[in-house]
């Protein structure tokens, strides 16, 4: 279970469009819109933005590692 401070930092990084660390990417795999709304006081639009940013960050690393192998 992630600490509340870790989740708050991930949310802030998502709003600022800052890259996430590997640990933060692992933490955000457990995010759902309802969890972000109820536990972290985001509205549905904000929660959706955070989840999309986490998904984008995970996909960027996967594509970078694939290119690196070429």
C-alpha positions in Angstrom: 0.0 0.0 0.0 1.4 3.4 -1.0 1.8 6.1 1.5 -0.5 9.1 1.2 2.5 11.4 0.6 3.6 9.2 -2.4 0.1 9.4 -3.9 0.0 13.2 -3.4 3.4 13.6 -5.1 2.2 11.5 -8.1 -1.0 13.6 -8.3 1.1 16.8 -8.3 3.5 15.5 -10.9 0.6 14.5 -13.1 -0.9 18.0 -13.0 2.6 19.5 -13.6 3.3 17.0 -16.4 6.6 15.9 -14.7 8.0 12.4 -15.3 7.4 9.7 -12.8 10.0 7.4 -11.2 9.8 3.7 -11.5 8.5 3.4 -8.0 5.8 5.9 -8.7 4.8 4.1 -11.8 4.3 0.9 -9.8 2.2 2.7 -7.3 -0.1 4.3 -9.8 -1.0 0.9 -11.3 -3.5 0.5 -8.4 -5.2 3.9 -9.1 -8.9 4.0 -10.0 -11.0 7.1 -10.6 -13.3 6.2 -7.6 -10.3 5.7 -5.3 -8.7 9.1 -6.3 -12.1 10.8 -5.9 -13.0 9.4 -2.5 -9.5 9.1 -0.9 -7.7 12.1 -2.3 -10.6 14.6 -2.9 -10.2 14.9 -6.7 -13.1 15.4 -9.0 -13.7 13.0 -11.8 -11.9 15.1 -14.4 -8.8 15.5 -12.2 -8.8 11.8 -11.4 -9.1 10.9 -15.1 -6.1 13.3 -15.9 -4.0 11.6 -13.3 -4.8 8.1 -14.5 -4.1 9.1 -18.1 -0.7 10.7 -17.1 0.3 7.5 -15.3 -0.7 5.4 -18.3 1.3 7.7 -20.6 4.3 7.5 -18.4 4.3 3.7 -18.3 3.9 3.5 -22.1 6.7 5.9 -22.7 9.2 3.8 -20.7 8.1 0.6 -22.4 8.6 2.1 -25.9 11.9 3.6 -24.8 13.2 0.2 -23.6 12.1 -1.4 -26.8 13.9 1.1 -29.0 17.0 0.7 -26.7 17.1 -3.0 -27.5 17.3 -2.3 -31.3 
